Amino acid sequence: MPYTEQPVLVIVMGVSGTGKSCVAKALAQHYGYRYLDADDFHSDEAKALMAKGTPLTDALRAPWVHNIGAYLRECAAAKVSCTLAFSGLRSDHRQQLRQLPFRRVFIYLAGKKSTIAERMNRRQDHFMPSSLLDSQLASMQSPTAEPEVSKISIEPPLEEVIANCIEKIDDRIAQRPQPLDAH
């Protein structure tokens, strides 16, 4: 059976305030992929809890990750490549995304706590308050030893961060499986 090209899923992850949405949107535009924001898959209850400064439990995150996966399975079936702005705090959530039928690249946006807090404090009309940064940092299970993950610093200007992401993505998606011999 010959190799069939799978769609690509670029997961742009990190704690709130690292620029996931800005970067994922820019990457979607660059590659012509569909942009998805994981925040859009949260229930109204979860958003209200976070807006009040209450961190989500794993039980409250479970339906959120399930809904993201269900939507992405539809995209994969339609051969639609996507970028996803997704916190990816928990290893098991990232593992669930690895089960989807995509060629995947995880971009882990990381930076100094002071940089992230400053960005969060400048945001307007976002449900996630900067008071949850410490809980986000505490919940983040480092992905740096996991497959398909590239760590990108958010300290440079945004254009440089995006260029660094594109370089990593191009390297990773160019590593295509070899077609099977038709003997």
C-alpha positions in Angstrom: 0.0 0.0 0.0 1.6 3.3 -1.0 2.1 6.1 1.5 -0.9 8.6 1.7 -0.1 12.1 2.6 -1.6 13.0 6.0 -2.7 16.5 6.9 -0.5 18.4 9.3 -1.3 19.6 12.8 0.8 22.3 14.3 0.2 22.6 18.1 1.4 25.9 19.5 1.5 25.4 23.2 2.6 27.1 26.4 1.1 28.8 29.4 -1.4 31.6 29.0 0.3 34.8 27.8 3.1 33.2 25.8 1.5 34.3 22.5 0.0 31.0 21.3 -2.9 32.6 19.5 -0.8 35.3 17.7 1.8 32.7 16.6 -0.8 30.0 15.6 -2.7 32.6 13.6 0.5 33.7 11.8 1.5 30.1 11.1 -2.0 29.3 9.8 -1.8 32.2 7.4 1.8 31.3 6.3 0.9 27.7 5.5 -2.7 28.1 4.4 -3.9 25.9 7.3 -7.1 26.3 9.4 -6.5 28.2 12.6 -8.1 26.8 15.8 -8.0 28.3 19.3 -8.5 25.7 22.0 -10.1 28.3 24.2 -13.1 28.1 21.8 -13.7 24.6 23.0 -14.0 25.4 26.7 -17.4 25.3 28.2 -19.0 28.5 29.5 -18.6 27.1 33.0 -14.9 26.6 32.6 -14.4 30.1 31.2 -16.4 31.6 34.1 -14.3 29.7 36.6 -11.1 30.9 35.1 -12.4 34.5 34.8 -13.0 34.3 38.6 -9.4 33.2 39.1 -10.2 29.5 39.7 -7.8 27.1 38.1 -9.4 24.2 36.2 -9.0 20.7 37.5 -8.1 17.8 35.3 -11.8 16.7 35.5 -12.9 20.1 34.1 -10.3 19.9 31.4 -11.3 16.4 30.2 -14.4 17.4 28.1 -12.4 20.3 26.7 -9.7 18.0 25.4 -12.3 15.5 24.1 -14.1 18.2 22.2 -10.8 19.4 20.6 -10.0 15.9 19.6 -13.4 15.3 18.1 -13.2 18.4 16.0 -9.7 17.6 14.8 -10.7 14.0 13.8 -13.2 15.7 11.5 -10.5 17.9 10.1 -8.2 14.9 9.6 -10.9 13.0 7.8 -11.4 15.9 5.4 -7.6 16.2 5.0 -7.5 19.7 6.5 -4.2 20.8 8.0 -4.6 23.0 11.1 -2.7 25.1 13.6 -4.0 24.8 17.2 -3.3 27.4 20.0 -3.5 25.0 23.0 -2.0 25.3 26.5 -0.9 21.7 26.5 -0.2 21.9 30.2 -0.7 18.2 30.8 1.3 15.4 29.2 -1.8 13.2 28.9 -3.6 15.9 26.9 -0.6 16.2 24.5 -0.7 12.4 24.2 -4.3 12.4 23.2 -3.4 14.8 20.4 -0.7 12.4 19.3 -3.4 9.7 18.7 -5.0 11.8 16.0 -4.2 11.0 12.3 -2.0 13.9 11.5 1.7 14.6 11.0 2.3 16.6 14.1 4.6 19.4 15.2 4.5 20.7 18.8 5.8 24.2 19.2 6.4 24.9 22.9 6.5 28.7 23.5 8.5 29.4 26.7 9.8 32.6 28.4 10.5 34.3 31.6 7.7 34.6 34.1 8.1 38.4 34.1 7.7 38.6 30.3 4.6 36.4 30.4 3.0 38.3 33.3 3.7 41.6 31.5 1.9 40.3 28.4 -1.0 39.0 30.4 -1.4 42.4 32.2 -1.5 44.2 28.8 -4.3 42.0 27.4 -7.9 43.2 27.3 -11.1 41.2 26.9 -9.5 37.9 27.8 -11.1 35.6 30.4 -7.7 34.4 31.8 -6.5 36.7 34.6 -2.8 37.1 35.3 -3.5 35.8 38.8 -3.7 32.3 37.3 -0.1 32.5 35.9 1.4 30.7 38.9 -1.1 27.9 38.7 -0.5 27.6 34.9 3.3 27.4 35.5 2.8 24.8 38.3 0.5 22.7 36.1 2.8 22.7 33.0 4.4 19.3 32.7 7.5 20.0 30.7 7.2 18.6 27.1 10.9 19.2 26.1 11.8 15.4 26.3 8.7 14.4 24.3 8.8 13.5 20.6 7.8 16.1 18.0 8.4 19.1 20.4 10.4 22.1 19.5 11.0 24.7 22.3 10.9 28.3 21.1 11.8 31.3 23.2 9.2 34.1 23.3 11.8 36.7 24.4 12.7 37.9 20.8 10.3 40.1 18.8 7.2 38.4 17.5 8.4 38.3 13.9 11.6 36.4 15.0 9.5 34.0 17.1 7.3 33.2 14.1 10.4 32.8 11.9 11.9 30.4 14.4 8.7 28.4 14.5 8.5 28.2 10.7 12.1 26.9 10.6 11.3 24.1 13.1 8.0 23.2 11.3 9.6 23.1 7.9 12.3 20.8 9.3 9.8 18.5 10.9 7.2 18.2 8.1 9.9 17.7 5.6 10.7 14.4 7.4 8.1 12.4 5.6 7.8 8.6 5.9 9.2 6.7 3.0 6.7 5.0 0.6 6.5 1.3 1.0 8.1 -0.7 -1.8 5.4 -2.2 -4.1 7.0 -5.7 -4.4 
